[in-house]
Amino acid sequence: MTPRRKNPQLEHSMEDSKDVKKFDHAMAELEAIVARLETGDLPLEEALATFEAGIALVRTLNQRLTEAEARIELLSHDAQGAVRLRPVSEQELKE
């Protein structure tokens, strides 16, 4: 039996899946923080600490989104018909 070769695309996909789960978890945590703050029942010091934790999460999530955006690529064909990878333009993201 020959050993199986690792599929780099599959490994990359699995890493992306883990990143999505981490992002989703952080987003859920941020939503919970917002809900706690919206109740208005927290003492001032606890509310400030909770707010600071929320701001830290927003910065982390924003960084992760920026990194993900930089990795987005589209398949396209060049003049010779060869498939090429290229970054997505801002206009294409809006469409």
C-alpha positions, 0 to 999 in steps of 0.5 A, a space after each residue: 500500500 502506498 502512503 497517502 499524499 496530503 492534499 494541500 487544498 483540503 488542508 487549506 479548506 480545513 484551516 479555513 473551516 477552523 477560522 470560520 468557527 473561531 470567527 463565528 465564536 468571537 462574533 457570538 461572544 460580541 453579541 452576548 456582550 452587546 446584549 449584556 450592555 443593553 440591559 443597563 443592569 451592570 454596575 459602572 465598573 463592570 460595564 466599562 470592563 465589558 465594553 472594553 472586552 467588546 472593543 477588543 473583540 471588534 478589533 480582532 474581528 475587523 482584522 480577521 475580516 481584513 485578512 479574509 478579504 485579502 485572500 479572496 480570489 476569483 478564477 478568470 481566463 487570460 487572453 490565451 484562455 489559461 485560467 489565472 487567479 486574480 484578486 477580487 476588485 472592490 467593484 466586484 465585491 459590491 455587485 
